[in-house]
Amino acid sequence: MHLIKRQNSVSTSILDDLFLNQDWNYINQTEPATNIIESDDHFDIQLAVPGKKKSDFKIELEEGILTITSEEELKSTEKQGNYTRKEFGYSSFKRSFNIPETVSADKITANYKGGILSVSLPKKAETLPEPKKFISIK
């Protein structure tokens, strides 16, 4: 058996460059980068979503699943002389997270500042680690 290097024609090479050998990933462009941080008393979910407003987000908790969505439709019209230029765009994402039973659902809060959406999920008091007890010697 012999291995032969395949010779690509110009059109195949262009198609490969456009569709197959891309350095970018479409899914990663539509979903914001996310950090999940656990501390002793809460979880933090942080999403990098610059250029948005607080009103662009919708956060829901249903049956142990926290869902964060955002939809934005952009439209602009410019009239100058005899022509009109219209541009439009649309961006959206949806992220869902399974929330453990140790989270106190009624105390979940969210904050949007500096392009970072932070959702804080406090743990229930009964699930927090007990503080150290010092026992005196008599």
SVG drawing of the C-alpha trace seen along z (x, -y; Angstrom):
<svg xmlns="http://www.w3.org/2000/svg" viewBox="-40 -65 44 67">
<polyline fill="none" stroke="black" stroke-width="0.4" points="0.0,0.0 1.3,-3.4 0.4,-6.7 0.1,-9.5 -0.1,-13.1 -3.3,-14.6 -2.9,-17.5 -5.5,-20.2 -6.8,-22.3 -7.2,-26.0 -10.9,-25.8 -10.7,-22.9 -8.1,-24.8 -10.3,-27.9 -13.3,-25.8 -11.1,-24.1 -9.9,-27.5 -13.5,-28.8 -15.2,-25.8 -12.9,-23.2 -9.7,-24.7 -11.2,-27.6 -9.4,-28.9 -12.7,-30.1 -15.6,-28.1 -19.1,-29.5 -20.6,-28.1 -17.9,-29.7 -18.7,-33.1 -22.4,-32.9 -22.0,-31.7 -20.2,-34.0 -17.2,-32.7 -18.2,-31.6 -16.5,-31.2 -18.1,-29.1 -16.5,-29.7 -17.4,-27.9 -16.6,-29.2 -17.6,-28.0 -20.9,-29.9 -21.9,-30.4 -21.4,-29.7 -20.7,-32.5 -21.5,-32.3 -19.7,-35.0 -20.5,-35.5 -18.4,-37.8 -21.0,-39.8 -19.7,-43.3 -21.8,-46.0 -25.1,-44.9 -27.6,-46.5 -29.2,-45.0 -32.5,-44.9 -31.0,-42.6 -30.8,-39.6 -33.5,-37.2 -32.6,-34.9 -35.0,-32.0 -34.8,-29.2 -37.1,-26.2 -36.9,-22.7 -33.2,-23.1 -32.1,-24.6 -30.8,-28.2 -31.2,-29.6 -29.6,-32.9 -30.8,-34.3 -30.2,-37.4 -31.6,-38.6 -30.8,-41.8 -31.9,-43.1 -30.1,-46.1 -31.5,-48.3 -30.2,-51.5 -31.3,-53.7 -29.2,-56.4 -30.7,-58.8 -28.3,-61.0 -29.2,-62.7 -30.8,-60.3 -30.0,-57.1 -31.0,-55.2 -28.8,-52.8 -30.3,-50.2 -28.3,-47.9 -29.5,-45.3 -28.1,-42.6 -29.2,-40.1 -27.4,-38.5 -28.6,-36.0 -27.4,-33.3 -28.8,-30.9 -26.8,-29.2 -28.3,-26.7 -26.8,-25.4 -27.9,-22.6 -28.2,-24.0 -27.4,-21.7 -30.0,-21.3 -27.6,-22.9 -28.4,-26.4 -30.9,-28.6 -33.0,-29.5 -34.9,-32.4 -31.6,-34.3 -30.1,-34.2 -28.9,-37.6 -27.5,-39.0 -25.3,-42.0 -24.1,-43.4 -21.0,-45.6 -18.1,-46.3 -19.3,-43.7 -19.5,-40.9 -22.9,-39.4 -22.4,-37.8 -25.0,-35.5 -24.5,-34.7 -26.1,-31.5 -25.9,-31.3 -25.7,-27.9 -28.4,-26.8 -27.3,-27.4 -27.5,-23.7 -25.1,-22.8 -22.4,-25.3 -19.3,-23.8 -19.3,-24.1 -16.8,-26.6 -13.9,-25.3 -14.6,-24.7 -11.9,-25.4 -12.0,-23.2 -10.4,-24.7 -8.3,-22.5 -9.1,-22.5"/>
</svg>
